[in-house]
Amino acid sequence: MLGLLALAMMQLPQNPSPMTDSTRDHVRVESRAVTGAHHNLSVGTLLVPYGRMATRPLVVHFHGEGNLVETVIHRWRDNAAVISVVAGGGSDVYAAAIGSGEKFRQLLAEGQQKCSCVFRPIYLTSFSAGYGAVREILRDPLSVERVDGVVLADSLHASYETGDKPGPVVPADLDSLFDFAKLAAEGSKRMLVTHSEVFPGTFASTTETADYLLTQLHLKRKAIMRWGALGMQQLSEAHVGNFHLLGFAGNTAPDHLDHFHAIYDWLKKL
């Protein structure tokens, strides 16, 4: 009887996660104007805080409202330059926006000219669909040399080999991100990946892609229960070298958005 029930459950379609949640508060960072010089770039907008510095840390962020991106990142470090790229919905849109590693390196040169400074260190952060741009950047070895660290805030997806039905993830969708994860595990780069329990239904969730990374790195999760940033509830973690993976409770849209508002905390942990 139990075997038949299990078989029936396996045949049920996977439904998308709900859009609302009343289980707990979802604390939000309030958007505010960050003082500094703003420059429109060929891709995105550059914020350079006032004050002269020969060298500045740079965060290039993909996906999220521009002013809020700057606000969240400046909770981490108020002298950091920020390039925020808002291209719309879908990872393919972000992949097309950045185009290639060469375009990314040109973007850095353009930003440094506007800033009259050198960007160092350079971090890539993405939320949700923004990972499409990060994946393209990291496919270019010269860009990998420039990037010191990566934060994927509930932002690592892939297609299923079975199309729009749950199954194994497509490895090629994660190739450059896995390669960078290996570099972080070896200690030459830094990488932090967070995920919720949201399941989109027609493509691989951030939980499934995180499991894929852990399998490839021969890592196992450690189950924990602790409060995280902004009242998030952490359920698991895995660490090796400078690679860190944090799993959090929640399968709703507000749970997903929590990861964006907590980017300042992910950068601290990086």
N, C-alpha and C positions, 0 to 999 in steps of 0.2 A: 504493500500500500504506500509506504513512504517512498519507495523507488518510483512509483507512478506519479506521485505528487511532485517529486523533484524534477522528473522529466517534463511535467506540465509547466512547472515554473521556468525551466530553461527555455521553453518555447514561447513564453510571453514576450511581447515586444518591449524594448527598453524605452521608457518614457522620459521626456526631458524633465529637468528639475523645476520646481515651482518658482514663481516670481516674487513671492512675499514670504515673510517670516515674522512670527511674533514670539519666538522662543526666548530671545534675549535682545538686549539693546545693541544696536549697531552704531558705535560712536563714529562721527564723521569729523574730519579736519575741515575747518571753515576756510573757504577760499579768501585770500586777501592779495592785494597788489604788493608784489615784492619790489622794493626800490632798486633801481639799477637801469642800465641802458639796454633797450630792446632793439634787436636787429632782425629784419626779415632775411632769411637765407634761401638758397635755392631749394632746400627742403627744410621746413620747420622754422622755428623762431629761436633766436639766441638771447638769453638774458645774461648780462655781465653785471654783477653787483658793483656799486660805486667803490672807488678806491683802487689805487694802482698796485698791481701785483705782477711780477715777472712770470710767475708760474701759478696756475690755478687748477684746482680739481675740476673736472668736467663730468657731468652726467648727461647722457643722451637718452631721452625717454621716449618710448613709443606707446601711444594710445592713452587718451585721457584729456580732459579739458585743460587748456594751456595754463591759465592762472593757477588752477589747483595743483597741477604738476609742479610748478615753481614753489608754491606754498609748502607742499609735502616735502620736497627735496630740501628746502631751506630749513626745515625742522631738523634735518641731519647736519648740514653745514652751511652757515650763512654766507660764506665767501665763495661757494661753488658756482661756476658757470653752468647754465642749463640750456640744452637744446631740446625743445619739446616738439615732437612730430605727431600731429593729429591728422590722420589720413582717411578716417571713416571706419566702416565695419569690415571685418574679414581679414584673415591673415594674408591672403593673396594681394589685397590692396596695399598692405604695408610692405610686402616683398617687392611689389612694383614701385612703390614710392622711393625706396632706397636703391632699388635696381641692382646694385652690385657693390662689391667691396671697394672698387675704384671710386664709385660715386660717394661712398662713405668717407674715404680718405680725402677726397676733394672738399667734402663738407667740413671736415676738421680743419683743413687749410683755410677755408673761407672764414670759419669761426675765429681762428687764431689771428687772422688779419684784422677782423673787426675788433677783437679783444686787445690787440697789441700785447699778446702774452702767449706763453706756451701752455698747452693743456697737459697736465700730468698730476695725478693719475687720471685715466679715462675709464668710466664705468658705463655700461649699457644696462638700462632697466626697461622692462616692458610689463604691461598689464594686458591680460586677455589676448586679443588678436594681434597685439603689437609684436609678438614673438616672430611673426613672419619676416620682419625687417632684421631682427637679431640673427635669425638663422641664415639669411643671405649674407650679412656682414661677415659672419664667422666662417663662411665658405671660402673666404679670401685670406690666404696665409699672411699677406702683408697687413691686413686689417687686424688679424689675430695678434700680431706683434704689437699693435698700438693699444689694444684693449687690455686693461689690467683686471677687470672683473665684470661679472654679469649677474644681474638679479632678474629672475623670472617670477613675477608675482601672479600666481594662479594663471600662468601664461604659457603653458607648454602643451600643445595639442598635436594631433597627427590624424591621418586618415586610417581607416581600417582596411586591411587587405581584403576583407569581405564586402567592400563597398560601404553602404550606409547601415549595415548590420554589424553588431558587436562581434569582434574577433581580434586576431593579432594586429598590432599596430604596424604601419608601413615603416620599416627601418630608415628608408631614405629621407623621410620627413624629419628625422631626428639626427641625421648624420653629423652635422657640424656642431650641434649642441652637445652631443655625446662626446665628440672629440675635445671640445672645450672642457667638459666635465672631467675628462681624463687628465687634462693638463692641471686642472684645479686639484684633483685628487693627488697628483704628483707634487703639488706645491708651487708650481711656476705661475699659476693664475688663481683667481678667486671666483667662486660661483656659489650662489644661493638660490635654491628653487623652493617655492612654497606651493602648496595645493590645497584646495578645498575638497569637498565630497560631491561637487556638482557634476552631474552626468548629462551632457548635451543630448545623447541618444543616437545621433547619426555619425558622429566622429569621436575619436578617442578622448576621454576626459583627462584632466591633469593628474588624476590619481593613477590612471592606467599608464600614462607616459612616464610618470615618476617611477612606477614599478618597473617599467622597461629600463630606465636608466640604472636603477639599483641592481637589476639583474645583470646588466652589462658590466657594472663596476664590482660585481660580486659582493654587494653590500646587503645587509638586512636591516629592516627598521627596528627601532627600539620603541616599544609602546610606552607612552607616558600620559600624564594628565596634568596640565598646568595652564594658567592664564597667560595669554600672549598680549601683544599690543592691542590697544583699543578694545579690550574685553574679549578678544578672540580666544577660542579654546583649542589649545594644541593637544593633538592625540598621538603624534609619533615624530620621530626624528632619525636621521642617519647622517653620519659624518665620516669623512676620511680626508686627511690633508686639509686643503682649503675648499673642499666641496662640502656643502651643507644642504640637507633636504629637510623641510619642516612640513608636517601634515596637520591640517586643522579640520575641526568639525564644521558641518554646515553644507547643505545641498540646495540652497536657494540663491536667488540673484543678490540679495543683500549680503549673504556670506561671501559671494564672489567679489563684490565691490569692497569688502573689508580689506582685501589684499592690496588694493590700490592705495587706500588711505594709509596703510601701514608701511609704505615703501621707505619712509624715513627710518623705520626700525630695522627693516631688512638691510639697508645700507650700513647701519651701525653694526649689525651682526656680521656683515661681509668682511 
